Amino acid sequence: MLALWDLQKSLPICGALLIAALALGGCSSQLADMTPTDAQAHPKDPNAYLPVHDLPPDRDQAIIPPDQRAKIEAELAAARDRQAVAAKDAKDAK
């Protein structure tokens, strides 16, 4: 008897939640079609191919010299080793 009473109380609540979910789902599809004002415009021809042969412009900055690159790599390796030791110490402390 008690289970039937709980079912009678929860059935309208579940129905209301289902109706609300369906109603909100219908609204979200309309919201998804809206675009912000700063978004790029869609291409006029949807079947057009992407410009795969357009290359980016050449860089104005010079490549990092080998000695500076080696210094940066050494600093990164040292930082990695410090992190490994700290992680090991933290794991051993538990």
Stockholm file with secondary structure:
# STOCKHOLM 1.0

chainA/1-94         MLALWDLQKSLPICGALLIAALALGGCSSQLADMTPTDAQAHPKDPNAYLPVHDLPPDRDQAIIPPDQRAKIEAELAAARDRQAVAAKDAKDAK
#=GR chainA/1-94 SS CHHHHHHHHHHHHHHHHHHHHHHHHHHHHHHHTCCCTTSCCCCSCTTCCCCTTCCCCCCSSCCCCHHHHHHHHHHHHHHHHHHHHHHHHHHHHC
#=GC SS_cons        CHHHHHHHHHHHHHHHHHHHHHHHHHHHHHHHTCCCTTSCCCCSCTTCCCCTTCCCCCCSSCCCCHHHHHHHHHHHHHHHHHHHHHHHHHHHHC
//
